[in-house]
Amino acid sequence: MNWWNLLFIAIAVVSTISLQLPQLNRRISGQTPEGDRQWVIQEAARLAVLQKLPPRGFGFNNLIATYTFLGFLQYFGDDVARIAHGTGYGLNPEYFQVIVSRDPRFVQSYLYLSVGVSMFSAQPRRAITLYDKGTAVIDPTKQRYGYTVWVRKGMDQLLFLGDSQGARQSYLKVAEWASIPQFKPDDLPETQIIPNSNPPRNYITQYALSMAEWLKDNRDLRSAQISAWQMLLNSATDRKTIELIAKEVDKLGLKIQPQEDSNGIIVPK
């Protein structure tokens, strides 16, 4: 296992989710840059209102979370507004602030949170705060795939923060939680028991334990961090995201060097 493996995992996740997310909001006809900018302002205001609703949500928190998640899919899927018109993905964290606050047990949403907040919005620290809200209340005996939240957190800690020991603890939690439920034969392949394993372990538990063992020696993840941030820089579509990336690489003693044909390259100061 090396940092190239970690980077390839991230690229695979981005590619897979980008292909799977439904393109629900391709409003190409009559869509203008100014119109899209105004829509983003209005959507930000709407999300702010949702965040200010009473904590109990009048008894409709699950519906609020689902409604907001559908709004995220529309927002994320509007390539014309996000990319062609340069409005970017700055609202992704606001959608998930509502979703996780209202329904932290909505396990499926965390897969999109990882991509939307950490990768497309370049805010892995905020994503980790949201993961923590979920893991504090998710019950692995009831939400069988709750372990996947720890997987996302561990990946962000590795790739973007270089937190080897934090990631190690996350992968130990993956192994613990994935060992609890009784998975069915037609569940995800990673939950299937490894033939002749002693003690019996499923594939995800074995993977998580292997990652935790690899991280035990305080691995230097700096190269992985630089490559991960460069990957985000290459795909950034708006100035705000580039500024967020610049702040993070500054913490590594690096800077973004402008390039004529790209968003720039990360180099030493």
FENDA-V636227 format. One record per run of one state. SS is the DSSP state (~ for helix, > for strand, _ for the rest). FROM is the first residue (numbers start at 0). LEN is the number of residues. If there is no record, write none. Layout:
{{SS:FROM:LEN} {SS:FROM:LEN}}
//
This chain:
{{_:0:2} {~:2:18} {_:20:12} {~:32:19} {_:51:5} {~:56:3} {_:59:1} {~:60:17} {_:77:1} {~:78:6} {_:84:7} {~:91:11} {_:102:6} {~:108:12} {_:120:3} {~:123:12} {_:135:8} {~:143:18} {_:161:2} {~:163:15} {_:178:10} {~:188:3} {_:191:1} {>:192:1} {_:193:8} {>:201:1} {~:202:13} {_:215:6} {~:221:14} {_:235:3} {~:238:12} {_:250:3} {>:253:6} {_:259:2} {>:261:7} {_:268:1}}
//
